[in-house]
C-alpha cells in the first residue's frame, strides 16, 4: 500500500511540474465520423525544451502516437508558453480509451478519452460560463455528474475579454481539475461569443483560436477580410501566430456527432450572414446534411428570445428561411443569461435594420406541439441555454408570463442550468437541469 501511495504522489508531483494546463480533449479537424475515430489532445507547458510522447492503450498495448507539435504564445501578462497538440488515432468509436503523456521518459499524466459515438449519445450544452463564479463551478460539477459524451459551449467561453490569462484563471481550473476532470475525458466544443473576440489593449485576447482545436471546414476567411474576427496589427500578432491555421477560420464550422449534423456559426456583429460568400457556405452545409436524422444550428446570439436583456440583438434572424428550408430541428444559443425555449416557429423577415435594432417579420407558430403528446415539430425550436455560470439576467421574468413573447413556452432565469440532449435515431429528448440535477424543463421530438 505504501509503495502504491508513493508512486501516486510521485506521478502527481511530476505532473504538477510538467504542465501549466493539464491535457484536455478536443474534436480537432475531424468534422465527419469515421470507422476509427480521432481526437486532439492539447496541453500547455513552459517554454523549455522537453521530449514528449503520447500513447494510447489499444488491444492491451500502449501505442505511441505521432510526435506532439507546439505553437508558442508570447502575449503578456502570461509568460511565454507552449501549446502542445497530439492527435489520438485509431480510436474505436464510442469506447473509452486509456491514454498517457510521457515527458523526458517519465509518465506524467494518465486518463481515459471518450471518442465520438456513432449512434445514440448524450450531448450537454450551456453558454456564458467561465467567469470564476460559484455558479460556474456548480454547473461544471453537475455536468460531470450528467455523464456527457461531449460538451458544447454556446459562446462567451471565458470572461470578460477572451484572454489567455482568463482561461488560466477561470476556465481550465474549473473544467479540467482533479475534482472535475471533464476536459481530460470528454471532448469540448464551442463557438466564440462577443466576449471571446479580440479587444483593444489586450494582446492575449482571442485565445479561443489558440487554445481550441475544432474543424476548419468553415468559410475560408483570411485575416483582415470582411466577416473575419477583427485583430489589431502589432497588438494581436502573437495570438494570431499561436493560432496557426485556426485564425480566423475556426470561428464557424460544422461537424457530425452520431446522428446529428451540427452547423456552428460565428454570430458576432462583425459577421454578415447575408453576404454572398457566407450565405453560400451556410446553405451548402445545410443542404449536404439532409440525410442526417437530426440537424442543429448552434451560435451565440439567439434569433428569438423574451428577456429584456439583449432583446434587440436580433441580427441573426434573416437566416431563418434557410433553417426552415433545410429542416433544422433545434437552434441553440447563449448570450442571454437564462434558459428559454420557444414553440416550433417559422419566420419571414420583412425589414432588417442596423445591428442592435429589431428585425421585423411574420411569425408562424406551431401551437399544437407540446413535446409530450404532440412531438413532431413544424419548424425549428429555439433554445437559449445561457445560464451556465455568469450572473443571471431578468430573474423577475421567470414568473411574469405577460412579459414573454408569444412564441416563448418556457423561461427560467432564477437558476443556473444546462441543457442535456439525449439523441436516438427517431427520438431526441431535451432536458434542462439545474445544479442539483433537478429537471426544470423537458420535451421530446420525434421523426
N, C-alpha and C positions, 0 to 999 in steps of 0.2 A: 504493500500500500504506500509506504514512504517513497519507494522508487518511482511509482506512478505519479505521486504528487510532485516530486522533484522534477520529473520530466515535463509535467504540465506547466509548472512555474517557469522552467527554462524556456519552453516554447512561448509562453506569454511575454517574458522579458525580451526575447529575441524579436517577437512581432512588434512590440512597442518601439524598439529601436529601429526596425526596418521601415515602418510606414508613417507618413504624415496623414494619409487617409487609407484605411484598410481596403482590400479588394471588394469590388462591387460589380454586379452583373448588369449588362445592357444587351438589347437585342442586336445591336450592331447593324451593319449594312446588309441585312438579310430580310428583305421585305416579304419573301414568299416561303411557305412551308416546304420542307424537303424530307426525303426518306431518312436522312441522317442530319440532325439539326446542328446549329452552331450558336454560340453566344460570345459576346465580347466581355472580357474581364479587365477592369481598369483598377489602378491604384495610384496613389501619389507618394513620392519619396523625395528625400533631399537630393540636391543637385550634386551628387557624388557618384563616381563610378562604382558599379556593383555588377555581379553576374547573377542574372535572374533566370529561373526556369519555372515553367508552369506545367503541371502534369495532371492528367485525368485518369481516373481508375475505370478501365473498361475490361470486362471479362477477367476480373481478378488480377489485372496487371496495371501498373502505373505507366501510362503512355505519355511521353513528352510531347508537348505542343510546339508550335512554331516559336521561334525566339521572340520575346516581347520587344516591342518598339516603344520609343518615347518621344514626346514633344516637350520642349522646355518652356515654362511660363515665368517670365520675369516682369511682373506687374505689381508694384507696391500697393498695399503695405506688406503683403506676404513676401518672405524671402524667395529668391528663385527656387523653383522646384520642378520635378519631372513628373509628367503624366504618362504612366506606362499603360500599354494596351497589349493584351494577348487574346487570341481567338481560340476558344474551346471548340474542337471539331469532332465530327463523327458521333454526335450525341444521340442516343435513342430517344425519339420523340416521347415526351410525357413522363419519362422515368428519371427520377433524381439521380444525379451522378456525382460521386465524390471528386473533388479536385484539391490540389495543394500548390502552394507557391514556395519555391526554394530560393534562398538568397545566399550566395557565396557558399554553396554546399550544404546549408542548414535549412530544414523545413521551418518556415516562419508563419505559415498560415494554412489552415485546412477548413473546408466547408463542403456543402453539397449544393449543386446547381439544379434548378428546375428548368429543363429545356421546354420549348414550345410544345403544347399538346396539339394533337391532330384533330380531335373532335370536341366532345363536351369539356367545358372548362369553367373556371371562376376567375373573373377579372374584377379588381377593385379600382374604383375611380374616385378621386377627390381633387380639389383645387385650392389655391390660395392658402398655402400651408406653412412654409418654413419661416416663421418669424421668431422662433425661440420661445414661444409661449407654452404655458401649461396645457392649453388646448391642443396644440400641435403634438406634444408628447403623448397625450392621452389618445389621440386619433392613431398615432403610429402603433401604440400597443394594441389598440382594438383591431387595427388592420392585420397585425401579426396573428392575433387570435382568430381572425376570419379565414386564415389559411388560403390566401390567394395563389393562383398560378402565375399571375403577373399583376403589375400595378401601373395605372396610368394617372398622371397628374395633369389636370386641365389648366395649366398656366399659373403664373405667379409662383414659380417653383421655389424661390427664396426671396426674402425681403431684406431691404427695400429697394436695392438697385441691381440685383442680379450679379453681385460681386463675388469674386473668388474668396475674399475674406469672409463674406456672409455664408457661403457654402461651408467653409471651415468651422464657423461658429454655430450655425443654425440648422444645417442640412444633414451632413454626414454623421455628426454625433447622435442625431435623433433616429435616423432610418438605418444606420449601419453600426450599431453598438453591440456590445456583448449582451445587453439586456433585451434589445430589439434588433435581432440580426436579419432584418428584412432584405436589404440590398445585396448581401453576400449570398443569399439563397434564392432570391426571387428577382427576375428582371424587371426593372423600372423603365417606363416610357413616359414621355411628356412633351408638352408644346410650350413655347415661350409665351408669356403674358406681358402686360405692359410694365411690370416690374422686373422683367428679365432682359430687356434690350439695353443697348449702350446708353450711358448717361455721361454728359459732360462733367468734367472734374474727377472722374473715377477711371483710372487706367485699367483696373481689374474688373470693370463691368463686362456684361455679356459672357460670363463664364459658362453659360449653358453650352455654347458652341465648343468649348474646350473640354468640359467635364462630362458631357454626354456622348454616347455613340449610338446613333439611330440610322435608319435607312436614308440614303442620299438619292432617292428617286423623285424628289420634288422638282418644281420648276428650276431650270438651270440658270439661276441668278448668279451674278457676279458682284463683287464689292463695288459700291457706288452706283449701281443701277437702280432705276425705279423699282419699288416693291421689295427691295432688299433691306435688311436691318441696317440702320444708319450707323456709321462709325466716323470718328474724327481722326484724320491723318495726323500722325505724330503723338496722339494720345492713346489710341486703342491698337497701335501696331503690334504690340506684344501679344495681345489677346488674339488678334486675327492670325498671327503666325502660329500660336499654340493650338489653334483650332484646325489647322490643316485644311483639307477639302470640305470640312463641315460648314465653314463660314462662306457665304450666308445661306447655303443651300439647305441645311438641315432644319431650317425653320418650318418648312412644310414637307410632308412626305405621306406615304401610305404603306400599310403592311397588312398581312393576313395573320390572324391568330385563330387556329382551329376553324370554326365555322363562320367566322366574322371577317369581313373586309373593313378595315379602318382607314378613313381618309382624314388626315390631320392637317389643319390649316392654321397658318400664322394669321391671326385676325387683328393684329395691331394696326393702329390708324394709318401707318405709312404704306400699308398694302391695299391695293385696289383690285379686288377680285372681279371687277368688271373689265379690267384691262384685258385685251385680246389674248395675250400670252398666258396670263394667269387663268382666265376663264377656260381657255382651251385645255390646259393641263387638268383642271378640275373636272371638266366634262369627260375627257378621255379616261381619267382614272375611274370615275363612277360608271362609265359605260363598260369598261373592261371587267367590272366587278359584278355584273348582273347574274352570274352563276353562283355567287356566294349566297348561302342561305340567309345571312344577315348582313346588313350594311350600316355602319356607324360613321358619323362625321363628328370629329372632336376638334374643339377650338377653345379659345379663352373667352371671347366676348359673346354672350348669348344673343340670339336673334330675337327672342321673345321672353319677357320676364315681367314681374309685377312689383319688384322692390322699388322704393323711392330712390334708392342709391343707384346711380348709373343708368337711370331709366332711359335717358336719351342716347345712350351708346348703342345705336341700332344699325350701324353702318353695314353689318353683315346680312341684313335682311334681303338684299337683292339677289342672293344666291338661292333663295327659297325655291323658285321654279325648277332649278336644276336638281335640287334634292328631291323634289316631288316626282320629277320626270324619271329619275333613276331609282325610285322606290327606296329611299333611305329610311331606315326604321327608327333610329334614335339620333338626336343631335345633343352632344354632351358638352357643357361649357362650365366655366368658373366665373371669375371676375366679380360677381355679386356674392357677398359672403353669407350665403344661406343655402337652403335646399328648396328647389321649386320643380314642379312638374306640370306640364301643360296637357291638355287633351290632344289627341292627334289633330293636326291642323294643316291647312293649305293657305298660302298667302300669295297674292298677286300684287306686287309693288305698283303703285300708281304715281308716286312722286318721292324722289330721294333728294334730300337737301345735303348740305355740307356735313362733314364729320361732327358728331356731337349733337345733331339735330334729328328729330323724329323722321322716320321713313313711313309714309302713309301707304295704305294699300287695302285690299279687300280680303277678308278672312272667310274661310270655310272651315268650320269646326265640326269634328266628328263627335256629336253629342251622345251617340249610342255606346261608344267604347267606355267600359268601366274597369278593364283589366282583371276582371273576376269572372263574370258570366259572359260578357262580350269581349273577346280577346284579339280579334282581328282588327287592326287599326287602319283607318283610311287617312293616311298622311303621317308625316314624321311626328314623333313625340319629342318635345324639347325639355331637357333636363338641365337645371343649374345645380352643380354639386360643388359649391364654393365655400363650404363650411368646414374645410379641412384643417383649421387651426388658427387662422387670423381672426381678429375681432369681428364679431357677427354684425351684420347690417340689419337695421329696421326690425328688431325683435317684436315691436308692438304690432306689426302686421300679421304675425302668426295667427292671431285670433280675430283679426279685423278683416273678414272676408269681403266687406264692402270696398276695401282698398285694392283688391286683386283685380287683374284684368279678366275679361270674360272667359278667356281660354285657360286660365290657371285652375288647376284641380287640387294641388297641394302646395302649401307654403309653410316652411318650418325654419324659423330664424332665431329661435331661442335655445338651440342646442347645436353643438358641433356634431358633424355626422359625415358619413361617407357612403358611397354607392357600391353595391355588390351586384354584378351581372353574372347570373348562372345560365350558361348557354348550352342548349341542345339543338339538334337538327331542326326540329319543328316547334321548339318552345324556348322562349327567353324569359327568365324571371328577373325582374329588377327589384331590389330591396334597398331601403335606406336605413342604416343602422347608426345608433349613437355610440358614444364612447364606452358604454356598458354593454354593447351588443344588442340593445333593445331595438326592435323593429319599429320604425317611425312611419314607414310607407312601403307598399308593395303592389306591384302589378305584374301580370303575366301577358305576354304577347305570343300568339301562335301564328303559324303559316298554314 
